[in-house]
Amino acid sequence: MDKLRKVGVFWRNTKKDAKSKGHGELTINGMKQDFVMLTNKYKEKSSDPHFTLLSSNEPEVDEWSTKQDDEPGLTDDDTPF
């Protein structure tokens, strides 16, 4: 298995009447995409996904990822997680 790397974060929704399970952001190839996660109401068989990710906006450049790439000597090993 390849080395794991952080590609995003997720916050659970704490409101009891919320339709979403939570929200977060994914960063892939330096582009950040916000998303919301919903329970898959159309699940019919065990192989169907439990959740669906939705996004309403276009990806944007992730400033943190860009800064990391610009700094020499900063590696994934420097990340405290």
C-alpha positions as CSV (number, residue, x, y, z in Angstrom):
1,M,0.0,0.0,0.0
2,D,1.3,3.5,-0.8
3,K,1.9,6.0,1.9
4,L,-1.3,7.7,3.1
5,R,-1.7,11.4,2.8
6,K,-4.3,13.9,4.0
7,V,-6.6,14.9,1.2
8,G,-9.4,16.5,3.2
9,V,-11.4,17.2,6.4
10,F,-14.9,16.6,7.5
11,W,-17.1,18.0,10.2
12,R,-20.1,16.0,11.5
13,N,-23.4,17.9,11.6
14,T,-24.5,18.3,15.3
15,K,-28.0,19.5,14.6
16,K,-30.6,16.8,15.2
17,D,-32.9,17.9,12.4
18,A,-30.2,18.4,9.8
19,K,-30.5,16.6,6.4
20,S,-26.8,16.3,5.9
21,K,-24.4,14.1,7.8
22,G,-21.8,16.9,7.7
23,H,-19.6,19.0,5.5
24,G,-15.9,19.3,4.6
25,E,-13.4,19.9,1.9
26,L,-11.1,17.8,-0.3
27,T,-7.9,18.9,-1.8
28,I,-6.6,17.1,-4.8
29,N,-3.7,18.3,-7.0
30,G,-3.8,21.7,-5.2
31,M,-7.5,22.3,-5.9
32,K,-9.8,22.6,-2.9
33,Q,-13.4,21.5,-3.2
34,D,-16.1,22.1,-0.6
35,F,-18.7,19.3,-0.1
36,V,-21.7,18.2,1.9
37,M,-22.4,14.5,2.7
38,L,-25.9,13.1,2.6
39,T,-27.3,9.6,3.4
40,N,-28.0,7.7,0.2
41,K,-31.8,7.4,0.4
42,Y,-31.8,5.3,-2.8
43,K,-29.7,2.4,-1.4
44,E,-31.4,-0.8,-2.7
45,K,-28.7,-3.4,-2.2
46,S,-25.7,-3.9,0.1
47,S,-23.2,-2.9,-2.6
48,D,-24.8,0.5,-3.1
49,P,-22.9,3.4,-1.3
50,H,-24.1,4.5,2.1
51,F,-23.4,8.2,1.5
52,T,-23.3,10.7,-1.4
53,L,-21.0,13.7,-1.6
54,L,-22.4,16.9,-3.3
55,S,-20.7,20.1,-4.2
56,S,-22.3,23.3,-5.4
57,N,-19.2,25.3,-6.4
58,E,-16.1,25.0,-8.6
59,P,-12.7,23.9,-7.1
60,E,-10.4,26.7,-6.0
61,V,-6.6,26.8,-5.4
62,D,-5.7,25.6,-1.9
63,E,-3.4,28.2,-0.5
64,W,-1.9,25.8,2.2
65,S,-1.1,23.2,-0.5
66,T,0.6,25.9,-2.6
67,K,2.7,27.2,0.3
68,Q,3.8,23.7,1.2
69,D,5.0,23.1,-2.4
70,D,6.9,26.4,-2.4
71,E,8.8,25.7,0.9
72,P,11.9,23.6,0.4
73,G,12.5,21.0,3.0
74,L,8.9,20.7,4.1
75,T,7.8,17.1,3.8
76,D,4.8,15.0,4.7
77,D,6.8,13.8,7.7
78,D,6.6,17.3,9.1
79,T,2.8,17.1,9.3
80,P,1.7,16.3,12.9
81,F,-1.0,13.7,12.1
